[in-house]
Each structure stands twice: as C-alpha cells, then as structure tokens.
C-alpha cells in the first residue's frame, strides 16, 4: 500500500482512545494530520494522554456522548471554529455484545444501536458542512462487521443488526454524496487483536487475528488522495 500523505489535513477519530482508535490516531499523526479525538471515561482519557507523548500537541480531545444529538452538535460547532475545517471523519467508536435473543435485554439492543449506528449517523450528519468545504478531499470511514455482510450471525442479533445499519448507511451516503468530493467507505475486519478481545476469548488462538496497526493502515489509505476514486465500498480485512 502506498505511503499516505495527510499533511495539514484535519481528522476526527471517534473512539480514538480505544485499541483500534489509538492505532488509527497514531497512523494519521504519522501521515501529518492534526487529529481530534472523542472520549467519555476519565480513565480512558488519562491512559490515552499518557501514550501520546511527543504527539500530544497534534491531538485535541473532546468529551462527547456520541449518541446524544446535543453533544455531537456542540462537537462540530467547536470544530467549525477550530480548526474551521474537517477533511477526515473516521467513525471508529463501537461496542459488542453477544447472546441468544431471549437473553438480549432491550437495554442491550438500544446500547448496540446507539454506540454502533446512531453515533455514526449523528457524526456524518453534523460533519457534512465541514467535509463539503474540504476541497474534494472529504473522507468518511466507518467500521462494519462480517455479520453485516453475511446475513447476520447466531447469538449476535443486536450487534449484527446495528452493524448492518452502519453498512447500509455507508452505502447510502456514498450514493448521496457522489459529486460532493466526499468518499464514504467501510472497513469490515475479522477479529482484531485487542486486549478486550483477548479477555473475552481466553481460549482462542489470536494468531489469525488482525493487528490494529494493519487495520489503521487501511483507514489511513482510505483517508488519503490515493483512494479518491474509492467510494461505497465494504473492504474486507483478514490475515491471508
């Protein structure tokens, strides 16, 4: 994959304090972008800040509930002032739950829809005025999941449905924004090698799992000029 140059680009990474989000933030910073990152919990903010080190001046943190319309509106109002533009929206924030449908509480369903789908809808909706001003460099990258492509998955009804909404929203926005200089694409990874996944699946062999850095490389490529003709795609990611 070619080197990505994002010098002087402004990016927003939702969920940038998580395992995949951190890798995406680091990759965008390495390519020259100034990165804005959302956070909610104080501990995640503190851990993330400690990891930034010398890159801290290039990152701006925003405390946001991504499923709350008022919070998201305030976030993008702030971005409209400083830096006054946005080139890249990477919707990395998300969550997972599993269980048979009779064991899936309505609160579980609502949480999956909120964190996986509503957050993407609200951020894309609010980002458009800024992305349209990016001079043909506007990029939206979302994170879908294999069950969204494979007609669902047993014991993952809430998660699979919420990620299917993300994927369909990605396709719809790509069609809607064609001609606006904004590309919209989804990555569809297999299991990512994160501490949370290792804790949730202690008996699994992570040898075939995806390193977050490899996933971040694809996100950075989609954010760059080299992927300017790629839109409306669901890009499957797996180790060969």
Phi and psi in degrees as GROMACS dihedral restraints (atoms count N, CA, C in turn):
[ dihedral_restraints ]
;  ai    aj    ak    al  type     phi  dphi    fc
    3     4     5     6     1   -65.3    20    10
    4     5     6     7     1   159.2    20    10
    6     7     8     9     1   -64.2    20    10
    7     8     9    10     1   135.0    20    10
    9    10    11    12     1   -98.4    20    10
   10    11    12    13     1   127.8    20    10
   12    13    14    15     1  -108.9    20    10
   13    14    15    16     1   112.6    20    10
   15    16    17    18     1  -118.6    20    10
   16    17    18    19     1    29.1    20    10
   18    19    20    21     1   -56.1    20    10
   19    20    21    22     1   130.1    20    10
   21    22    23    24     1    67.9    20    10
   22    23    24    25     1    13.7    20    10
   24    25    26    27     1   -88.3    20    10
   25    26    27    28     1   148.8    20    10
   27    28    29    30     1  -106.7    20    10
   28    29    30    31     1   128.0    20    10
   30    31    32    33     1  -126.4    20    10
   31    32    33    34     1   146.2    20    10
   33    34    35    36     1  -117.4    20    10
   34    35    36    37     1   124.5    20    10
   36    37    38    39     1  -114.6    20    10
   37    38    39    40     1   108.5    20    10
   39    40    41    42     1   -77.5    20    10
   40    41    42    43     1   143.9    20    10
   42    43    44    45     1    67.7    20    10
   43    44    45    46     1    25.0    20    10
   45    46    47    48     1   -68.9    20    10
   46    47    48    49     1   -10.4    20    10
   48    49    50    51     1   -89.2    20    10
   49    50    51    52     1    -7.6    20    10
   51    52    53    54     1   -81.8    20    10
   52    53    54    55     1   179.5    20    10
   54    55    56    57     1   -62.6    20    10
   55    56    57    58     1   -50.2    20    10
   57    58    59    60     1   -70.2    20    10
   58    59    60    61     1   -42.4    20    10
   60    61    62    63     1   -57.1    20    10
   61    62    63    64     1   -41.6    20    10
   63    64    65    66     1   -61.3    20    10
   64    65    66    67     1   -42.2    20    10
   66    67    68    69     1   -64.8    20    10
   67    68    69    70     1   -39.0    20    10
   69    70    71    72     1   -65.5    20    10
   70    71    72    73     1   -44.0    20    10
   72    73    74    75     1   -59.4    20    10
   73    74    75    76     1   -47.9    20    10
   75    76    77    78     1   -60.2    20    10
   76    77    78    79     1   -40.6    20    10
   78    79    80    81     1   -68.7    20    10
   79    80    81    82     1   -40.7    20    10
   81    82    83    84     1   -66.8    20    10
   82    83    84    85     1   -39.0    20    10
   84    85    86    87     1   -62.1    20    10
   85    86    87    88     1   -42.9    20    10
   87    88    89    90     1   -62.5    20    10
   88    89    90    91     1   -28.3    20    10
   90    91    92    93     1   -85.7    20    10
   91    92    93    94     1    -2.2    20    10
   93    94    95    96     1   104.8    20    10
   94    95    96    97     1     2.8    20    10
   96    97    98    99     1   -79.0    20    10
   97    98    99   100     1   154.2    20    10
   99   100   101   102     1   -95.3    20    10
  100   101   102   103     1   129.1    20    10
  102   103   104   105     1  -118.7    20    10
  103   104   105   106     1   130.0    20    10
  105   106   107   108     1  -102.1    20    10
  106   107   108   109     1   139.1    20    10
  108   109   110   111     1  -132.9    20    10
  109   110   111   112     1   134.3    20    10
  111   112   113   114     1   -91.9    20    10
  112   113   114   115     1   150.7    20    10
  114   115   116   117     1  -149.0    20    10
  115   116   117   118     1   162.2    20    10
  117   118   119   120     1  -127.8    20    10
  118   119   120   121     1   -52.3    20    10
  120   121   122   123     1   -87.6    20    10
  121   122   123   124     1   140.4    20    10
  123   124   125   126     1   -62.0    20    10
  124   125   126   127     1   -38.3    20    10
  126   127   128   129     1   -65.3    20    10
  127   128   129   130     1   -42.2    20    10
  129   130   131   132     1   -65.3    20    10
  130   131   132   133     1   -36.2    20    10
  132   133   134   135     1   -64.3    20    10
  133   134   135   136     1   -44.5    20    10
  135   136   137   138     1   -64.3    20    10
  136   137   138   139     1   -44.1    20    10
  138   139   140   141     1   -62.9    20    10
  139   140   141   142     1   -42.2    20    10
  141   142   143   144     1   -65.1    20    10
  142   143   144   145     1   -45.7    20    10
  144   145   146   147     1   -60.5    20    10
  145   146   147   148     1   -39.6    20    10
  147   148   149   150     1   -63.8    20    10
  148   149   150   151     1   -30.4    20    10
  150   151   152   153     1   -80.4    20    10
  151   152   153   154     1   -19.8    20    10
  153   154   155   156     1   -67.4    20    10
  154   155   156   157     1   -42.0    20    10
  156   157   158   159     1    58.2    20    10
  157   158   159   160     1  -126.3    20    10
  159   160   161   162     1   -67.2    20    10
  160   161   162   163     1   -16.9    20    10
  162   163   164   165     1   -83.2    20    10
  163   164   165   166     1    -6.3    20    10
  165   166   167   168     1   -52.9    20    10
  166   167   168   169     1   -40.7    20    10
  168   169   170   171     1   -63.4    20    10
  169   170   171   172     1   -20.3    20    10
  171   172   173   174     1   -92.2    20    10
  172   173   174   175     1     4.6    20    10
  174   175   176   177     1  -121.6    20    10
  175   176   177   178     1   134.6    20    10
  177   178   179   180     1  -117.8    20    10
  178   179   180   181     1   126.3    20    10
  180   181   182   183     1   -98.6    20    10
  181   182   183   184     1   140.7    20    10
  183   184   185   186     1  -132.6    20    10
  184   185   186   187     1   123.5    20    10
  186   187   188   189     1   -83.6    20    10
  187   188   189   190     1   116.9    20    10
  189   190   191   192     1  -145.8    20    10
  190   191   192   193     1   138.1    20    10
  192   193   194   195     1   -92.3    20    10
  193   194   195   196     1   105.4    20    10
  195   196   197   198     1   -69.1    20    10
  196   197   198   199     1   -12.4    20    10
  198   199   200   201     1   -97.6    20    10
  199   200   201   202     1     3.8    20    10
  201   202   203   204     1  -105.9    20    10
  202   203   204   205     1   113.1    20    10
  204   205   206   207     1   -53.8    20    10
  205   206   207   208     1   -40.2    20    10
  207   208   209   210     1   -65.5    20    10
  208   209   210   211     1   -41.0    20    10
  210   211   212   213     1   -62.2    20    10
  211   212   213   214     1   -45.3    20    10
  213   214   215   216     1   -65.0    20    10
  214   215   216   217     1   -40.0    20    10
  216   217   218   219     1   -61.0    20    10
  217   218   219   220     1   -42.6    20    10
  219   220   221   222     1   -63.9    20    10
  220   221   222   223     1   -38.4    20    10
  222   223   224   225     1   -58.8    20    10
  223   224   225   226     1   -49.7    20    10
  225   226   227   228     1   -75.9    20    10
  226   227   228   229     1   -25.6    20    10
  228   229   230   231     1   -62.6    20    10
  229   230   231   232     1   -40.3    20    10
  231   232   233   234     1   -66.6    20    10
  232   233   234   235     1   -41.2    20    10
  234   235   236   237     1   -66.1    20    10
  235   236   237   238     1   -31.9    20    10
  237   238   239   240     1   -66.5    20    10
  238   239   240   241     1   -22.6    20    10
  240   241   242   243     1   -92.1    20    10
  241   242   243   244     1   -47.9    20    10
  243   244   245   246     1  -142.1    20    10
  244   245   246   247     1   105.7    20    10
  246   247   248   249     1   -94.0    20    10
  247   248   249   250     1     2.1    20    10
  249   250   251   252     1    84.8    20    10
  250   251   252   253     1     5.4    20    10
  252   253   254   255     1  -160.1    20    10
  253   254   255   256     1   164.2    20    10
  255   256   257   258     1  -150.1    20    10
  256   257   258   259     1   128.5    20    10
  258   259   260   261     1  -104.2    20    10
  259   260   261   262     1   -32.0    20    10
  261   262   263   264     1  -134.8    20    10
  262   263   264   265     1   128.1    20    10
  264   265   266   267     1  -118.3    20    10
  265   266   267   268     1   111.3    20    10
  267   268   269   270     1  -108.1    20    10
  268   269   270   271     1   107.0    20    10
  270   271   272   273     1   -88.9    20    10
  271   272   273   274     1    86.7    20    10
  273   274   275   276     1   -96.6    20    10
  274   275   276   277     1   -24.1    20    10
  276   277   278   279     1   -57.9    20    10
  277   278   279   280     1   139.8    20    10
  279   280   281   282     1  -175.9    20    10
  280   281   282   283     1   176.4    20    10
  282   283   284   285     1  -150.1    20    10
  283   284   285   286     1   171.1    20    10
  285   286   287   288     1  -141.5    20    10
  286   287   288   289     1   141.8    20    10
  288   289   290   291     1  -147.1    20    10
  289   290   291   292     1   152.3    20    10
  291   292   293   294     1  -136.2    20    10
  292   293   294   295     1   157.1    20    10
  294   295   296   297     1   149.1    20    10
  295   296   297   298     1   154.7    20    10
  297   298   299   300     1   -59.7    20    10
  298   299   300   301     1   154.4    20    10
  300   301   302   303     1   -63.5    20    10
  301   302   303   304     1   -32.5    20    10
  303   304   305   306     1   -71.9    20    10
  304   305   306   307     1   -15.8    20    10
  306   307   308   309     1   -99.1    20    10
  307   308   309   310     1     1.4    20    10
  309   310   311   312     1   -94.3    20    10
  310   311   312   313     1   109.3    20    10
  312   313   314   315     1   -73.3    20    10
  313   314   315   316     1   153.3    20    10
  315   316   317   318     1   -52.9    20    10
  316   317   318   319     1   -34.7    20    10
  318   319   320   321     1   -64.4    20    10
  319   320   321   322     1   -35.2    20    10
  321   322   323   324     1   -64.7    20    10
  322   323   324   325     1   -44.7    20    10
  324   325   326   327     1   -59.2    20    10
  325   326   327   328     1   -50.6    20    10
  327   328   329   330     1   -62.1    20    10
  328   329   330   331     1   -36.9    20    10
  330   331   332   333     1   -66.6    20    10
  331   332   333   334     1   -42.6    20    10
  333   334   335   336     1   -63.7    20    10
  334   335   336   337     1   -44.6    20    10
  336   337   338   339     1   -63.8    20    10
  337   338   339   340     1   -41.5    20    10
  339   340   341   342     1   -64.9    20    10
  340   341   342   343     1   -52.4    20    10
  342   343   344   345     1   -77.1    20    10
  343   344   345   346     1   -32.4    20    10
  345   346   347   348     1   -90.9    20    10
  346   347   348   349     1   -42.0    20    10
  348   349   350   351     1  -106.4    20    10
  349   350   351   352     1   -50.8    20    10
  351   352   353   354     1   -61.5    20    10
  352   353   354   355     1   -38.6    20    10
  354   355   356   357     1   -59.9    20    10
  355   356   357   358     1   -41.3    20    10
  357   358   359   360     1   -68.2    20    10
  358   359   360   361     1   -45.0    20    10
  360   361   362   363     1   -57.0    20    10
  361   362   363   364     1   -49.5    20    10
  363   364   365   366     1   -64.9    20    10
  364   365   366   367     1   -42.1    20    10
  366   367   368   369     1   -69.3    20    10
  367   368   369   370     1   -42.8    20    10
  369   370   371   372     1   -62.5    20    10
  370   371   372   373     1   -43.8    20    10
  372   373   374   375     1   -60.2    20    10
  373   374   375   376     1   -45.7    20    10
  375   376   377   378     1   -75.4    20    10
  376   377   378   379     1   -25.0    20    10
  378   379   380   381     1   -80.0    20    10
  379   380   381   382     1   -20.5    20    10
  381   382   383   384     1   -57.4    20    10
  382   383   384   385     1   -44.4    20    10
  384   385   386   387     1   -57.0    20    10
  385   386   387   388     1   -38.5    20    10
  387   388   389   390     1   -73.4    20    10
  388   389   390   391     1   -42.7    20    10
  390   391   392   393     1   -65.4    20    10
  391   392   393   394     1   -33.7    20    10
  393   394   395   396     1   -66.8    20    10
  394   395   396   397     1   -22.2    20    10
  396   397   398   399     1   -91.4    20    10
  397   398   399   400     1    11.9    20    10
  399   400   401   402     1   -87.8    20    10
  400   401   402   403     1     8.1    20    10
  402   403   404   405     1    65.0    20    10
  403   404   405   406     1    40.8    20    10
  405   406   407   408     1    81.5    20    10
  406   407   408   409     1     8.1    20    10
  408   409   410   411     1  -110.0    20    10
  409   410   411   412     1    12.3    20    10
  411   412   413   414     1   -68.0    20    10
  412   413   414   415     1   133.1    20    10
  414   415   416   417     1  -135.9    20    10
  415   416   417   418     1   132.8    20    10
  417   418   419   420     1  -121.3    20    10
  418   419   420   421     1   128.4    20    10
  420   421   422   423     1  -124.9    20    10
  421   422   423   424     1   127.4    20    10
  423   424   425   426     1  -115.9    20    10
  424   425   426   427     1   169.4    20    10
  426   427   428   429     1  -120.1    20    10
  427   428   429   430     1   112.2    20    10
  429   430   431   432     1   -98.5    20    10
  430   431   432   433     1  -158.5    20    10
  432   433   434   435     1  -155.6    20    10
  433   434   435   436     1   156.2    20    10
  435   436   437   438     1   -54.2    20    10
  436   437   438   439     1   -42.9    20    10
  438   439   440   441     1   -58.4    20    10
  439   440   441   442     1   -25.3    20    10
  441   442   443   444     1   -69.5    20    10
  442   443   444   445     1   -27.7    20    10
  444   445   446   447     1   -91.6    20    10
  445   446   447   448     1   -24.4    20    10
  447   448   449   450     1  -107.2    20    10
  448   449   450   451     1    31.4    20    10
  450   451   452   453     1    60.6    20    10
  451   452   453   454     1    39.4    20    10
  453   454   455   456     1    89.7    20    10
  454   455   456   457     1  -176.8    20    10
  456   457   458   459     1  -154.4    20    10
  457   458   459   460     1   139.7    20    10
  459   460   461   462     1   -60.6    20    10
  460   461   462   463     1   140.0    20    10
  462   463   464   465     1    64.2    20    10
  463   464   465   466     1    23.6    20    10
  465   466   467   468     1  -140.8    20    10
  466   467   468   469     1    33.1    20    10
  468   469   470   471     1   -59.0    20    10
  469   470   471   472     1   -46.7    20    10
  471   472   473   474     1   -67.4    20    10
  472   473   474   475     1   -45.3    20    10
  474   475   476   477     1   -63.8    20    10
  475   476   477   478     1   -48.1    20    10
  477   478   479   480     1   -62.6    20    10
  478   479   480   481     1   -41.4    20    10
  480   481   482   483     1   -66.1    20    10
  481   482   483   484     1   -40.4    20    10
  483   484   485   486     1   -67.3    20    10
  484   485   486   487     1   -37.5    20    10
  486   487   488   489     1   -74.2    20    10
  487   488   489   490     1   -29.9    20    10
  489   490   491   492     1   -64.2    20    10
  490   491   492   493     1   -36.3    20    10
  492   493   494   495     1   -63.6    20    10
  493   494   495   496     1   -41.4    20    10
  495   496   497   498     1   -60.6    20    10
  496   497   498   499     1   -45.1    20    10
  498   499   500   501     1   -65.2    20    10
  499   500   501   502     1   -43.9    20    10
  501   502   503   504     1   -67.0    20    10
  502   503   504   505     1   -37.1    20    10
  504   505   506   507     1   -62.0    20    10
  505   506   507   508     1   -40.2    20    10
  507   508   509   510     1   -60.2    20    10
  508   509   510   511     1   -49.3    20    10
  510   511   512   513     1   -60.0    20    10
  511   512   513   514     1   -44.8    20    10
  513   514   515   516     1   -64.0    20    10
  514   515   516   517     1   -44.6    20    10
  516   517   518   519     1   -66.4    20    10
  517   518   519   520     1   -37.0    20    10
  519   520   521   522     1   -59.5    20    10
  520   521   522   523     1   -41.9    20    10
  522   523   524   525     1   -69.0    20    10
  523   524   525   526     1   -42.5    20    10
  525   526   527   528     1   -66.0    20    10
  526   527   528   529     1   -34.4    20    10
  528   529   530   531     1  -100.3    20    10
  529   530   531   532     1     3.4    20    10
  531   532   533   534     1   -61.4    20    10
  532   533   534   535     1   127.4    20    10
  534   535   536   537     1   100.1    20    10
  535   536   537   538     1   -11.0    20    10
  537   538   539   540     1   -96.2    20    10
  538   539   540   541     1     1.6    20    10
  540   541   542   543     1    74.8    20    10
  541   542   543   544     1    23.6    20    10
  543   544   545   546     1  -124.1    20    10
  544   545   546   547     1   121.1    20    10
  546   547   548   549     1   -94.9    20    10
  547   548   549   550     1   149.3    20    10
  549   550   551   552     1  -135.8    20    10
  550   551   552   553     1   118.2    20    10
  552   553   554   555     1  -139.5    20    10
  553   554   555   556     1   155.7    20    10
  555   556   557   558     1  -116.0    20    10
  556   557   558   559     1   142.6    20    10
  558   559   560   561     1   -98.5    20    10
  559   560   561   562     1   145.1    20    10
  561   562   563   564     1  -128.7    20    10
  562   563   564   565     1    84.8    20    10
  564   565   566   567     1   -84.0    20    10
  565   566   567   568     1   154.4    20    10
  567   568   569   570     1   -76.2    20    10
  568   569   570   571     1  -161.6    20    10
  570   571   572   573     1   -63.3    20    10
  571   572   573   574     1   130.8    20    10
  573   574   575   576     1   -94.9    20    10
  574   575   576   577     1   138.9    20    10
  576   577   578   579     1   -79.2    20    10
  577   578   579   580     1    90.6    20    10
  579   580   581   582     1  -123.2    20    10
  580   581   582   583     1   158.6    20    10
  582   583   584   585     1   -56.5    20    10
  583   584   585   586     1   -37.3    20    10
  585   586   587   588     1   -65.4    20    10
  586   587   588   589     1   -41.5    20    10
  588   589   590   591     1   -69.8    20    10
  589   590   591   592     1   -35.6    20    10
  591   592   593   594     1   -65.8    20    10
  592   593   594   595     1   -38.8    20    10
  594   595   596   597     1   -68.8    20    10
  595   596   597   598     1   -36.4    20    10
  597   598   599   600     1   -75.7    20    10
  598   599   600   601     1   -24.9    20    10
  600   601   602   603     1  -130.2    20    10
  601   602   603   604     1    66.4    20    10
  603   604   605   606     1   -65.5    20    10
  604   605   606   607     1   -22.3    20    10
  606   607   608   609     1   -91.6    20    10
  607   608   609   610     1    -2.1    20    10
  609   610   611   612     1   -84.0    20    10
  610   611   612   613     1   157.0    20    10
  612   613   614   615     1   -96.9    20    10
  613   614   615   616     1   112.4    20    10
  615   616   617   618     1   -80.7    20    10
  616   617   618   619     1     8.1    20    10
  618   619   620   621     1   -59.5    20    10
  619   620   621   622     1   -30.9    20    10
  621   622   623   624     1   -95.8    20    10
  622   623   624   625     1     1.4    20    10
  624   625   626   627     1   -76.0    20    10
  625   626   627   628     1   159.7    20    10
  627   628   629   630     1   -86.5    20    10
  628   629   630   631     1   127.1    20    10
  630   631   632   633     1   -65.6    20    10
  631   632   633   634     1   136.6    20    10
  633   634   635   636     1   -54.8    20    10
  634   635   636   637     1   -33.0    20    10
  636   637   638   639     1   -64.5    20    10
  637   638   639   640     1   -33.9    20    10
  639   640   641   642     1   -69.3    20    10
  640   641   642   643     1   -39.2    20    10
  642   643   644   645     1   -65.6    20    10
  643   644   645   646     1   -42.4    20    10
  645   646   647   648     1   -61.6    20    10
  646   647   648   649     1   -33.2    20    10
  648   649   650   651     1   -61.4    20    10
  649   650   651   652     1   -40.5    20    10
  651   652   653   654     1   -68.9    20    10
  652   653   654   655     1   -40.8    20    10
  654   655   656   657     1   -59.5    20    10
  655   656   657   658     1   -44.8    20    10
  657   658   659   660     1   -63.3    20    10
  658   659   660   661     1   -40.0    20    10
  660   661   662   663     1   -63.2    20    10
  661   662   663   664     1   -44.4    20    10
  663   664   665   666     1   -62.4    20    10
  664   665   666   667     1   -27.2    20    10
  666   667   668   669     1   -80.2    20    10
  667   668   669   670     1   -13.4    20    10
  669   670   671   672     1   -97.7    20    10
  670   671   672   673     1   178.5    20    10
  672   673   674   675     1   -66.2    20    10
  673   674   675   676     1   -30.1    20    10
  675   676   677   678     1   -64.5    20    10
  676   677   678   679     1   -20.2    20    10
  678   679   680   681     1  -106.3    20    10
  679   680   681   682     1    22.2    20    10
  681   682   683   684     1   -64.0    20    10
  682   683   684   685     1   -19.3    20    10
  684   685   686   687     1  -102.9    20    10
  685   686   687   688     1     7.9    20    10
  687   688   689   690     1  -101.3    20    10
  688   689   690   691     1   117.0    20    10
  690   691   692   693     1  -153.3    20    10
  691   692   693   694     1   150.7    20    10
  693   694   695   696     1    71.6    20    10
  694   695   696   697     1    25.5    20    10
  696   697   698   699     1  -106.6    20    10
  697   698   699   700     1   147.1    20    10
  699   700   701   702     1  -111.8    20    10
  700   701   702   703     1   106.8    20    10
  702   703   704   705     1   -96.1    20    10
  703   704   705   706     1   110.7    20    10
  705   706   707   708     1   -72.7    20    10
  706   707   708   709     1   132.8    20    10
  708   709   710   711     1  -121.4    20    10
  709   710   711   712     1   125.2    20    10
  711   712   713   714     1  -158.4    20    10
  712   713   714   715     1   153.7    20    10
  714   715   716   717     1   -77.4    20    10
  715   716   717   718     1   135.6    20    10
